[in-house]
Amino acid sequence: MESSGILTIDNLPEKLPSWHPEDDSHVYAIVDMGSNGIRFSITSLAPPKARLLTPIYSTRAAISLFDALTPDDHGGLILPSATISDVAIALQDFARLAELHQVPRQNMMIFATEAMRRASNATELLAAVAKATGGCGVQILEPAVETLFGAVMGSRSALNTVDRGALFLDLGGGSVQITWVDTSLAAYETKAALAGCSMPYGAAKLTRILEEGDAELQISESNKLHELMKSAYDQLCVKFPKLQDIRQAYESGDTKACLDVYMCGGGFRGYGSMLMHADKHQPYPIPSIGTFTVDGATFKQVDEMIRINKEHDGKIFGLSKRRRRQFDAITRVVKAFIATVPNINRATFCQGSNRDGALMMKLPREIRESNPLVAIAAVSAQEKPIFDGILRKLSQALPQEVFASPNTPTVLSDEGLGCLYIREIWARGGYYADTNASYALHNAISRDSDAPGLTHLSRALLGLTVAARWGLGLGPADTKLAEGLEGIISRNSNDAVFWAKYIGAVTDVVASIFPVFPRDIDRFEKSLSFEAHIRPREEKKDRLEFDILISEDILAQVKPAGLIEKLKSTMKNGTKTPEKKIVARIDTLKS
């Protein structure tokens, strides 16, 4: 991107050339000149892991273009020369760094948003940037493109699919965007961007009103925000029948007609960090705010979050001093949203940005809509039949009603997560089981930092299930960590923790029968079979009847009683007692 200009939905194909696997370079440098700060990143889109947007370098310059806007003599707003100089120096330094990382000039992109759209002397900054970077242009994003890059594809980059539809919101320094995203729709990203509404009430702007405006102005602007939010939601309901149906069902008394919402942008991430700080599981086990999820009732505890911000003197992880100063403004936006959309099922906070969204839009649809966990697992063509066979076998151990339920997440619910789990089953075989159980918990949290698809729930499921594969023998510190992961899992299903431990315990039995990775998948599948059924019992724990069927030749080499004891011992470990009575039997598999 050499020349400066306005980036629109219509000129996007021309201004944002598509990625191709045969490109000379797959390294990209991007600058996002947001209203609250300037963010820089260098990212690899090298195949076959282009979907992962692999980070190489990332930093931020604390230059708020919105705060710097100053009234001029003609009723407009201008950027002071000192700010223009600071921006030029920061971009000059980054351009040099990009050159050291061998980023081609055509792979360097600079974006600007609300503050640049408002600055009457924006051309002066564009000229300074071009001079400092050797001719790089700045693309000023129109609101629809900002919605596309940030609220839609930036948030979307960290997720697998949103095929049931959800509201996506992005709170920056100068504006807040809202739209509806449904990945089951054709060209959903463009539809969401064009339908999105941008409101000029970002965290920085509202903070200025609250700090400098009189009481009358504050009330007036707050009322305008509520009116705009409601109007935006009304427009989305008109454009998306599925959203309108949910709204009407809720207003007609159906309390289950609720919406999932995804919140991105620094302002909303600040609110999410406060919710994480106040989470009942402390310390909260996963540090990244990306994909942190709370239920609707927790999300609505706005006054409690305001109280904590005012009364807590120490540092709150994820919240800078500037963000805490903006917290009252952030919560004004949250309250306006809740007043408009009270039927919130879950709220998920996203790490994605305009930079991620722009890179996603460069990728072909088949790549950007692919499951990122499959890319992380990196299963080769030779391995795939083996992985598929192992997944089929483990799935047999789940009662059909559990395996088929979308409300009971397990590591087997997603192909990519299942493949990541299989990668761990026979790894670290030379270490003690208790060591491996501890390693599993910590590795699930820290591995592939902020990688797309590895949500907090995915990490919790992976960590607890792999730890159970190694017996779940934990020391006091790791027991606390496991309790936190179990808390994340329990938010989605009351008995999902039981099934995570159970799958791990079954896998431990499998690994006892097949102590090395089974290269002969036909022999593996013909040597072992599972049958599982739940028998409800009144006023008693449900009974899980689990039959392990082993071929005669292998059965002669194992100790059935030892396998059953191993399974039951694992289920008794951890922080919770089994919620079901397990009756396990071993028999001969008929050929």
Steps between C-alpha positions, in 0.01 A plus 500: 500500500693799373254788448274635771124506467167386638458124522142403416312174455491566125873562449613234748592238234722755326659651813543170688655251255418136564746256658632215287702198615759569228566859611868590534450603863236416758614747765283809556552814707187689609447824687160580653483870586206470736346777706636363831847396385709385207558126467769335291533136402693272268321179408571189294240357264733224381320186381380255620428699819384827346169477691686530831624855426826405671638802692864599455510837671250726676517828691298811578574871513301690763400777262130583520401680183152562637630665818734708286219649287482872573234752390618743233383850416251373242297269723686189393751271667869476423795286604782708659836506326662330801263203466565479126874495573461226764297285262751546218792399723314190628418389147852569380637271770250228412578526128865435581405202714277365223794527262716300743229232496521507119142620452456611137378856457177379336430290811497800735158643578405804708140554611330789678152534649269749674756759612643532150152520352431798728833686468474789252879498456524125439695569178789641706528173691476299177788699352711459814442123502588468133825691555593302813433159344640559154166539325254276688142617478232499767162346429224672698233242567141599430268387783380192308858381444586567864202284595616233252860494622432541872154397617459228236820340371733617779281327759422216260870424453520340846188285454413184314143574393204719593238310302214568744553875477616751760529872564852640460604832656823696479581785742792718401605843614282705268211273409309180573373264230231233517396240244359148458726217383366168375760285323226280348403789269661545160747792499421546870800726562395761243137485611604550862729791412243682288225442757717612790442827678776727625424738787739787591523400866837335552670468837721805450219724376265405784779544754555854375126574533490357854812690610443832325126527431243636744225280645249604235735408215581164661133410530428618147785299346413192705142519373625533142718192546199297621288626210770416243557154649128421485474637146800291392345185647167576334674531163685171546176322587343629177795378293544156664179294545670252738588782738148642477350158579712470814403849611129441446512163677667657804258792510214245483621333818743232377785540752713253303505729195842645580794630300871438510709816473866551412678811626822632347699821516707628788203649686302177520813300577545732796152410624580132446822534701298642791259205480796263495644674806166450679452139384406258779790272403811680621758523377328465165709231328543644147669842468391598148176699469449351153191268506433561872129423532236582762127434519250778447427551869868547578546735204223721635669561838607844381451687827710244684782542247478880543525456877808278470669749267442783748593312817788279386826688556739241361570399142239301312649263243416605145396854596741789453462827691359659186244222457390527862457875454274418203307234690198718580471581131535133404223401738271767353526317168448161667188630677361642176551162336340305786200735503457432128579125504404351839480138377875424507594133522879524503748781441843417358786749494720487190866586450460561127575838340478691174839351417376142539184579306694648209722192479197270516345687206815441295461124538285289266160412645585129531794585726346771714189285558705190585536362853816658649543209743551268204787723387652493850474120520672473159387144431672370185321305227675184623390560858137593430357146469663411833374814676150445358501139624608598851236774515232253391609256767503755782161630386357150556572542871248785526128424524338609175289769664814658648710476182221655291415779745617851403459599865762259635839609366788251501835470323316275254243767407736666253719318248793734549488485880470122479815484287687723747391259775626195309837673458529499881384143578828322434733798548726523807477127565837499669395731784314420819121514473460767770759717325312460173168588663649824631665573166167448319325770702773760454568416136134541405507854639827614346525309172449685169445830678185678374474256210166513314252235606663423833233662712503502879256209488716306253808550715314394815360187334837407354687558825261307724451210257872450436566522875236228551670287235798498741288420806430854625733464796560865593685692768331782696597781259391303195176399671419871527582543132280202406217650704523819295493306172205297624322827575541608137367165375205502741374831359396318185356181646439366849651159423767596244773464767391140560525417130840670465639286782324193363647536148844542655450191720383294202800619301727385783347154460558515123863604552547211744384258230688678220806655670631657177327700227309244288643514149286204389156659527317193366641281777425774755135528400450123481660443841291736711142619528293696753133514591357756743148563629354727768238347729315770696412412859258686723655670803836339419792577272437401140669176407751500213538148362828477313605185314858459381527234231851375421612246240591162642871519414548837672272419792736216590778756549322744734355489849131595474461580871797736481353689205167551675670609820710750304189651345316532831807638678532782246133589535545535876794739458472872429281747686159342449360156582340314207146616429407158364555148626725321251452128445781384273532151354761337277409225258631329190442677169338258259676490167 
